[in-house]
Structures are given as C-alpha cells and as structure tokens.
C-alpha cells in the first residue's frame, strides 16, 4: 500500500526536515505572492530545499504514481514535480515548512507535513517539528501515534476555539449555538506556536478552519477523525461532509471549498 511506502521513508523525511531546519538564521525571507498575509506570502530557500529533497526521495518509489500537490513551485522544482502523475486516485501532499514566518523569526514552531489521500479518505499524515524533535503520525481513521508529550509549556484556555485565518464569527455564525459563550481566538495571539499545537496539546477547546489548505489545513481534520473528536464539517454545497476533491489553486495555496469545526472530546 502507498502509506507503507511513506512509513518506510519516515526516517528520511525526519532527516530532511532536520537538515532544512539548520538553514534557520542563514536564509532571507522572500515574497512569493501578494495576498496581504505575511504567513501566506513568505518563502525561503529552505522551503525550496526541503521540498526538492522530499520530491527526489519520493520519485524513486511507487509514490511517483500519485497526483502531487505541494506548496512551493519554482523553475528548479517544476520539472521534478511534473514527473508525478497529473491524475491519480492517490494524492500526495507536501508542505516543506509549515510555519515559514516562524522559521524566519527564529522560532522553533515550524514543521514538515506529508500527507496521502485516496479519493475522499485520509490515509496518512506525518507532521514533524525538527526543532522540537516531536512528531505525530495519523494512519487511516483508526491509528495514531506521537513521539511523546509536546515539549512546550502552553497556556490553557479551555473555552477558546482557535483559528489560523479568516473571520470565524462570520464563517461559522450558524454553528455558534454549539459553542455557547466560547470565544474565537487566533492561535498566535495565545502563543507563538500557533493554532495546531495549541489544539494538539489540549490547551484549547476547539479548532476551526474555513477553506482549509490541502497540504496543512487538513491535518487537524484528520486528527479529529482518528481521535473521534466532535467534528462538524460541510462542503461548499452545504453537504454534511467536506469534499476533498472540491479544491482550487489560489494565491493563498490549494484551498478546499468547505469548512470544519472540531472540539476536544468524543464525537456527537
């Protein structure tokens, strides 16, 4: 199975992420787009290097038969990316450095994310924080594993639902009754580690994402499914589940036309 290929390559993925992390403080920030969001617009040579190394690693395996959706593109990367299938039932997703803005600022809260999907099913997600030496692996909707406790002391705000971007009070207004007096909080305002680690640590009550990015915004969605968290999801047509095939390339990345809200605790 394709996920077994990725399992066999995890040690190499961690090695590449660690080597990419060593570029911190040595490369300048570049602007790849003009969306108005510093987090979305910034890129570094480290992003390009990590993605190239991952692609070269994956291109020597059956993963070459997957449709590739990767965050970065460049004149150097494109010929390698074009070797992967233009269409496939399997989708390989790569975010070489999720949290480039934090990377540039010298913070340790950045990760490398590799995911695999088969049609509408999340098969595999691996997220590794090289500076924290912490990782999480999600397999199908049944299995998950972490390398240990997140090595951070994080604030506990149990009545907060975090988000990364957008206007949740507008995007999720019709779901507000589920939250009661809980408040929407941008993750970075609570701690510079951001929304993902706050939710994964259990420091906050929930996580919300409208139009999640394919290669990093669905990590918590996959986590919520595996952990049987309380999860509400909706696609762009109002159906009660995300359509992972309904996505578009935008200046902010490959965005799924839908939304999801997950809360700590069991499914309802």
C-alpha positions in Angstrom: 0.0 0.0 0.0 1.1 3.6 -0.7 1.1 4.5 3.0 3.5 1.7 3.8 5.9 3.3 1.3 5.7 6.5 3.4 6.1 4.7 6.6 9.3 3.2 5.3 10.6 6.7 4.4 9.8 8.4 7.7 13.3 8.3 8.9 14.5 10.0 5.7 11.7 12.6 6.0 12.8 13.5 9.5 16.4 13.7 8.4 15.5 16.1 5.6 13.4 18.2 7.9 16.2 18.4 10.4 18.7 19.5 7.7 16.2 22.1 6.5 15.9 23.4 10.0 19.6 24.1 10.0 19.1 26.8 7.4 17.3 28.8 10.1 19.0 32.2 10.6 21.0 31.7 7.4 18.4 32.4 4.6 16.5 35.5 3.9 12.7 35.8 3.6 11.4 36.0 0.0 8.0 37.1 -1.2 6.2 34.6 -3.4 2.8 36.3 -3.6 0.8 39.4 -2.6 -2.2 38.2 -0.7 -1.6 40.6 2.2 -0.9 37.8 4.6 2.8 37.7 5.8 2.3 34.0 6.7 1.0 33.1 3.2 3.3 35.3 1.2 6.7 34.4 2.7 9.0 31.7 1.5 12.8 30.9 1.9 15.4 28.9 0.1 14.9 26.4 3.0 11.4 25.7 1.8 12.6 25.0 -1.7 15.5 22.8 -0.5 13.3 20.7 1.8 10.7 20.2 -0.9 13.3 19.3 -3.5 14.9 16.7 -1.2 11.5 15.2 -0.4 10.5 15.0 -4.1 13.7 13.4 -5.1 13.2 10.8 -2.3 9.6 10.1 -3.3 10.3 10.0 -7.0 12.3 6.8 -6.6 9.2 4.9 -5.2 5.7 4.0 -6.3 4.6 7.4 -5.0 5.6 8.7 -8.4 2.2 7.4 -9.5 0.3 9.9 -7.1 -1.1 13.2 -8.0 1.2 15.7 -6.3 0.0 18.8 -4.5 3.0 20.7 -3.0 3.0 24.1 -1.5 6.1 25.5 -3.3 6.9 25.8 -7.0 9.9 27.3 -8.8 11.8 26.9 -12.1 14.0 24.4 -10.4 11.3 22.4 -8.7 8.7 22.3 -11.5 10.5 19.7 -13.8 10.7 17.3 -10.8 7.1 17.9 -9.8 5.9 17.2 -13.4 7.3 13.7 -13.1 4.4 12.8 -10.8 1.0 11.7 -12.2 -1.2 14.6 -13.4 -4.2 12.5 -12.4 -4.5 9.6 -9.9 -6.8 8.2 -7.3 -4.0 8.8 -4.8 -3.0 12.4 -3.8 0.4 13.1 -2.2 0.6 16.4 -0.4 3.7 18.2 0.9 4.2 21.3 3.0 8.0 21.5 3.3 8.0 24.1 6.0 4.6 24.8 7.6 5.2 28.0 9.6 7.7 29.7 7.4 7.0 33.0 9.1 8.0 31.5 12.4 11.0 29.9 10.8 12.2 33.4 9.6 11.5 34.9 13.0 13.9 32.3 14.6 11.1 30.4 16.4 11.1 26.6 16.7 7.4 26.2 15.9 7.6 25.0 12.3 7.1 21.6 10.8 7.3 19.4 7.7 4.0 17.8 6.7 3.5 14.9 4.3 0.0 13.5 3.7 -1.6 10.9 1.5 -5.2 10.6 0.4 -7.1 8.1 -1.6 -10.2 9.8 -3.1 -12.1 11.1 -0.1 -10.2 9.1 2.5 -7.3 10.4 4.5 -4.7 7.5 4.5 -1.7 9.0 6.2 -0.4 12.3 7.7 3.0 12.8 9.2 4.0 16.1 10.8 7.5 16.6 12.2 8.7 19.6 14.2 12.5 19.3 13.8 13.5 22.0 16.4 11.1 20.4 19.0 12.1 16.8 17.9 8.4 16.0 18.1 6.2 14.2 15.6 2.7 12.9 15.1 1.6 10.2 12.7 -2.0 9.5 11.6 -3.0 6.3 9.7 -6.4 6.0 8.1 -9.1 6.8 10.6 -8.1 4.2 13.1 -4.5 4.7 14.2 -2.4 7.5 15.6 1.0 7.8 17.4 3.1 10.6 18.8 6.7 10.7 19.8 5.8 11.8 23.3 4.4 14.9 25.1 4.7 18.2 23.2 7.8 19.8 24.8 6.2 23.1 25.5 4.5 24.9 28.4 1.4 26.2 26.8 -1.5 28.4 28.2 -4.7 26.5 29.0 -7.8 28.4 27.7 -10.5 25.7 27.8 -13.3 27.9 26.4 -11.4 29.1 23.4 -11.7 27.9 19.8 -8.6 28.7 17.8 -8.3 29.5 14.1 -5.4 30.5 11.8 -7.0 32.9 9.3 -10.4 34.3 8.2 -13.4 35.6 10.2 -14.8 32.7 12.2 -17.6 34.8 13.7 -18.9 35.1 10.2 -17.7 31.8 8.6 -19.2 29.8 11.5 -22.1 32.0 12.6 -24.7 29.3 12.0 -22.7 26.9 14.3 -22.3 29.4 17.1 -25.0 27.7 19.2 -22.8 24.7 19.5 -20.2 26.9 21.2 -22.3 28.9 23.6 -20.2 31.5 25.3 -16.9 30.0 24.0 -14.7 32.6 22.2 -12.9 32.6 18.9 -9.2 33.3 19.3 -6.5 33.5 16.7 -3.9 30.9 17.8 -0.9 33.2 17.5 -2.5 35.6 20.0 -2.4 32.9 22.7 1.1 31.5 21.9 3.5 31.9 19.0 3.4 28.2 18.4 0.1 28.7 16.7 -3.3 27.0 16.5 -2.2 23.5 15.6 0.0 22.8 18.6 -2.5 24.5 20.9 -5.2 22.1 19.8 -3.0 19.0 19.7 -1.8 19.8 23.3 -5.4 20.0 24.5 -4.8 23.6 25.6 -7.9 24.9 23.8 -11.4 23.6 23.4 -11.6 23.6 19.6 -10.2 24.4 16.2 -12.0 25.9 13.2 -11.0 26.2 9.6 -12.8 27.7 6.7 -11.4 26.8 3.2 -8.6 24.8 4.7 -5.4 24.4 2.8 -4.9 21.0 1.3 -1.3 20.4 2.5 -1.5 21.8 6.0 -5.1 22.9 6.9 -6.5 19.3 6.9 -4.0 17.9 9.5 -6.3 18.7 12.4 -9.3 17.5 10.4 -7.5 14.1 10.0 -6.5 14.1 13.7 -10.1 14.8 14.8 -11.3 11.8 12.7 -8.7 9.5 14.1 -9.3 10.6 17.7 -13.1 10.5 17.3 -13.3 14.2 18.3 -16.5 16.1 18.0 -16.4 17.1 14.3 -18.7 19.2 12.2 -17.9 19.6 8.5 -19.6 20.9 5.5 -18.7 21.3 1.8 -19.3 24.3 -0.4 -22.8 23.0 -1.4 -23.9 22.6 2.2 -23.5 18.8 2.4 -22.6 17.5 5.8 -19.0 16.4 4.9 -16.0 18.0 3.2 -15.5 17.2 -0.4 -11.7 16.8 -0.6 -11.9 16.8 -4.4 -13.5 20.3 -4.4 -10.5 22.5 -4.2 -8.9 25.3 -6.1 -5.4 26.8 -6.6 -5.4 30.4 -5.2 -2.7 32.9 -4.3 -3.0 31.5 -0.7 -2.5 27.9 -1.9 -4.6 24.9 -2.7 -7.9 25.6 -0.8 -10.7 23.2 -0.1 -14.1 24.9 -0.7 -15.6 23.9 2.7 -15.2 24.3 6.4 -14.8 22.2 9.6 -15.0 22.7 13.3 -13.7 20.2 15.8 -14.0 20.2 19.6 -12.0 18.3 22.2 -13.8 15.2 23.4 -15.9 12.4 21.8 -17.9 12.7 18.7 -21.6 13.7 18.8 
